[in-house]
């Protein structure tokens, strides 16, 4: 009895059981290890009866901002019944860090007592989870998948260098104010500057000048 066809049939069935779907992310050109943006909200409650911060509250707010190392990429909000009245004083303190007070406020836990405003700082953070990832050997690679650490180096550097991680989520909205002269400066400079080779090649010599 010829057993060769039977062996080939069994091998074909086993190969079918080990089939890898085409939608496996690691079999594409895009990296599986990509930055993930998370947001954290920090709050401080300030005494502001009638919407005016009490003496010393602005200094306390400034110290809180210093402790958070407030800077570009952070978003500042004022929440509470007297938020609109206290917004100007909070904006003066936030302006020392180059930030404006945003409209609205994120939802935070806990009700505000009477005569209190809540200042919220929202901060985004970009990280690449599970990197570095050397969990899978580089060889053998029978399924032609990208290495488990593929994309970790580049994307971790991007996550560390980006000033505002929110830019990784969505693009910036264009300004409603357009200055045509500003946009044409680069074009004017490019068109009016003489090419570097217009004066010919400079003569150089390896001999020491006397």
KOLKOLSE-178761 format. One record per residue (C-alpha): residue in three letters; residue number from 1; z, y, x. Coordinates in Angstrom, 1 decimal. Layout:
BEGIN
aa/i/Z/Y/X
ALA/NUM/Z/Y/X .
...
END
This chain:
BEGIN
aa/i/Z/Y/X
UNK/1/0.0/0.0/0.0 .
UNK/2/-1.0/3.4/1.3 .
UNK/3/2.2/5.6/1.2 .
UNK/4/0.5/8.7/2.7 .
UNK/5/-0.5/10.3/-0.7 .
UNK/6/3.1/9.7/-2.0 .
UNK/7/4.6/11.4/1.1 .
UNK/8/2.2/14.4/0.6 .
UNK/9/3.2/14.6/-3.0 .
UNK/10/6.9/14.7/-2.2 .
UNK/11/6.4/17.3/0.5 .
UNK/12/4.4/19.5/-2.0 .
UNK/13/7.2/19.2/-4.6 .
UNK/14/9.8/20.2/-2.0 .
UNK/15/7.8/23.1/-0.9 .
UNK/16/7.6/24.3/-4.5 .
UNK/17/11.3/24.1/-4.8 .
UNK/18/11.7/26.4/-1.8 .
UNK/19/9.3/29.0/-3.0 .
UNK/20/10.4/32.6/-2.4 .
UNK/21/9.5/35.2/-5.1 .
UNK/22/7.3/38.1/-4.2 .
UNK/23/9.8/40.7/-5.3 .
UNK/24/12.2/40.0/-2.4 .
UNK/25/13.0/43.5/-1.0 .
UNK/26/13.3/42.4/2.6 .
UNK/27/9.7/41.1/2.6 .
UNK/28/8.3/44.6/2.2 .
UNK/29/7.7/47.4/4.6 .
UNK/30/10.5/49.6/3.2 .
UNK/31/14.0/49.2/4.7 .
UNK/32/16.6/47.6/2.5 .
UNK/33/19.4/49.5/4.4 .
UNK/34/19.1/53.0/2.9 .
UNK/35/21.6/55.9/2.5 .
UNK/36/23.8/55.8/-0.5 .
UNK/37/25.2/59.2/-1.7 .
UNK/38/28.7/59.3/-3.3 .
UNK/39/30.5/62.2/-4.7 .
UNK/40/34.2/63.1/-4.5 .
UNK/41/36.0/65.9/-6.5 .
UNK/42/39.0/67.7/-5.0 .
UNK/43/41.2/69.9/-7.3 .
UNK/44/43.9/72.4/-7.0 .
UNK/45/45.7/74.2/-9.8 .
UNK/46/46.5/77.9/-9.4 .
UNK/47/48.8/80.1/-11.5 .
UNK/48/46.7/82.7/-13.3 .
UNK/49/48.3/84.0/-16.4 .
UNK/50/45.8/86.0/-18.4 .
UNK/51/43.1/85.1/-15.9 .
UNK/52/44.5/86.9/-12.8 .
UNK/53/45.7/84.9/-9.9 .
UNK/54/49.3/85.6/-9.1 .
UNK/55/50.2/87.2/-5.7 .
UNK/56/50.0/84.5/-3.0 .
UNK/57/47.7/82.2/-4.9 .
UNK/58/44.6/83.5/-3.1 .
UNK/59/46.2/82.7/0.2 .
UNK/60/47.2/79.3/-1.1 .
UNK/61/43.6/78.7/-2.2 .
UNK/62/42.3/79.8/1.2 .
UNK/63/44.6/77.4/3.0 .
UNK/64/43.4/74.6/0.7 .
UNK/65/39.8/75.5/1.6 .
UNK/66/40.7/75.4/5.3 .
UNK/67/42.3/72.0/4.9 .
UNK/68/39.2/70.6/3.2 .
UNK/69/37.0/72.2/6.0 .
UNK/70/34.9/73.8/3.2 .
UNK/71/31.3/74.5/4.2 .
UNK/72/27.7/74.1/3.4 .
UNK/73/26.9/71.3/1.0 .
UNK/74/30.2/71.7/-0.9 .
UNK/75/30.1/73.0/-4.5 .
UNK/76/33.0/75.2/-5.9 .
UNK/77/33.8/75.4/-9.6 .
UNK/78/36.5/77.0/-11.7 .
UNK/79/37.8/75.3/-14.8 .
UNK/80/40.2/76.1/-17.6 .
UNK/81/40.6/78.6/-20.4 .
UNK/82/40.8/81.5/-18.0 .
UNK/83/38.0/80.3/-15.7 .
UNK/84/35.7/83.2/-16.4 .
UNK/85/38.4/85.8/-15.7 .
UNK/86/39.6/84.2/-12.5 .
UNK/87/36.1/83.4/-11.2 .
UNK/88/35.8/86.7/-9.4 .
UNK/89/39.0/86.2/-7.3 .
UNK/90/38.0/82.7/-6.5 .
UNK/91/34.5/83.8/-5.5 .
UNK/92/36.0/86.3/-3.1 .
UNK/93/37.8/83.5/-1.3 .
UNK/94/34.9/81.1/-1.4 .
UNK/95/32.6/83.8/-0.1 .
UNK/96/34.5/83.7/3.2 .
UNK/97/33.0/80.3/3.7 .
UNK/98/29.5/81.3/2.7 .
UNK/99/29.7/79.6/-0.7 .
UNK/100/29.2/80.8/-4.3 .
UNK/101/31.1/79.7/-7.4 .
UNK/102/29.0/77.5/-9.6 .
UNK/103/28.8/77.7/-13.3 .
UNK/104/30.5/75.0/-15.3 .
UNK/105/32.8/72.4/-13.8 .
UNK/106/33.0/68.6/-13.4 .
UNK/107/35.3/66.6/-15.7 .
UNK/108/38.7/66.0/-14.0 .
UNK/109/41.8/64.1/-15.0 .
UNK/110/44.8/65.8/-16.5 .
UNK/111/45.2/68.7/-19.0 .
UNK/112/45.7/72.2/-17.7 .
UNK/113/49.0/73.9/-18.6 .
UNK/114/49.0/77.4/-20.1 .
UNK/115/48.2/80.2/-17.6 .
UNK/116/46.7/77.8/-15.0 .
UNK/117/43.1/77.6/-13.6 .
UNK/118/41.7/74.6/-11.7 .
UNK/119/39.5/75.0/-8.7 .
UNK/120/37.3/72.0/-8.1 .
UNK/121/35.4/71.3/-4.9 .
UNK/122/32.7/68.6/-5.2 .
UNK/123/31.6/67.0/-2.0 .
UNK/124/28.8/64.5/-1.5 .
UNK/125/28.8/62.0/1.3 .
UNK/126/25.9/59.9/2.5 .
UNK/127/26.5/56.5/4.2 .
UNK/128/24.5/53.3/4.7 .
UNK/129/26.6/50.4/3.5 .
UNK/130/26.9/47.2/5.5 .
UNK/131/25.4/48.7/8.7 .
UNK/132/25.1/47.5/11.4 .
UNK/133/24.2/44.2/10.0 .
UNK/134/23.5/41.4/12.4 .
UNK/135/24.3/38.6/9.9 .
UNK/136/20.9/37.0/10.0 .
UNK/137/19.3/35.7/13.3 .
UNK/138/16.0/37.3/14.3 .
UNK/139/14.4/33.8/14.6 .
UNK/140/13.4/31.6/13.0 .
UNK/141/11.9/33.7/10.2 .
UNK/142/9.9/31.3/8.0 .
UNK/143/9.9/33.7/5.0 .
UNK/144/8.5/36.7/6.9 .
UNK/145/11.5/38.9/6.0 .
UNK/146/12.6/42.0/7.8 .
UNK/147/15.6/41.7/9.9 .
UNK/148/19.0/42.2/8.3 .
UNK/149/19.6/45.3/10.6 .
UNK/150/16.2/46.8/9.9 .
UNK/151/16.6/50.5/9.0 .
UNK/152/20.2/50.8/9.9 .
UNK/153/19.7/53.0/13.0 .
UNK/154/17.3/55.5/11.5 .
UNK/155/18.9/55.8/8.1 .
UNK/156/22.4/56.0/9.5 .
UNK/157/21.3/58.9/11.7 .
UNK/158/19.7/60.6/8.8 .
UNK/159/22.9/60.2/6.7 .
UNK/160/25.0/61.6/9.5 .
UNK/161/22.7/64.6/10.3 .
UNK/162/21.8/65.8/6.8 .
UNK/163/23.6/69.0/6.0 .
UNK/164/23.6/68.5/2.2 .
UNK/165/23.6/64.8/1.2 .
UNK/166/22.5/65.9/-2.3 .
UNK/167/19.0/66.6/-0.8 .
UNK/168/18.6/62.9/-0.5 .
UNK/169/18.9/62.5/-4.3 .
UNK/170/16.6/65.2/-5.5 .
UNK/171/14.6/68.1/-4.0 .
UNK/172/15.4/71.7/-4.1 .
UNK/173/14.3/74.0/-6.9 .
UNK/174/12.1/76.8/-5.9 .
UNK/175/13.3/80.3/-5.9 .
UNK/176/12.2/82.6/-8.8 .
UNK/177/11.7/85.4/-6.4 .
UNK/178/8.5/85.2/-4.4 .
UNK/179/7.6/87.5/-1.4 .
UNK/180/4.0/87.1/-0.6 .
UNK/181/4.4/89.0/2.7 .
UNK/182/7.0/86.6/3.9 .
UNK/183/4.8/83.6/3.1 .
UNK/184/1.8/85.2/4.9 .
UNK/185/3.7/86.0/8.2 .
UNK/186/3.0/82.6/9.7 .
UNK/187/-0.7/82.7/8.7 .
UNK/188/-1.1/86.2/10.1 .
UNK/189/0.5/85.3/13.4 .
UNK/190/-1.6/82.1/13.7 .
UNK/191/-4.8/84.0/13.0 .
UNK/192/-4.1/87.1/15.2 .
UNK/193/-2.8/85.2/18.3 .
UNK/194/-5.3/84.6/21.0 .
UNK/195/-5.9/80.9/21.9 .
UNK/196/-4.1/79.8/25.0 .
UNK/197/-7.3/78.8/26.7 .
UNK/198/-9.2/82.1/26.0 .
UNK/199/-8.3/83.5/29.5 .
UNK/200/-9.6/80.5/31.3 .
UNK/201/-7.7/78.1/33.6 .
UNK/202/-5.3/79.6/36.1 .
UNK/203/-5.8/78.8/39.7 .
UNK/204/-2.9/77.0/41.3 .
UNK/205/-2.3/75.9/44.8 .
UNK/206/0.1/73.4/46.5 .
UNK/207/0.2/75.5/49.6 .
UNK/208/3.3/77.6/50.3 .
UNK/209/2.7/81.3/49.9 .
UNK/210/3.5/83.5/52.9 .
END
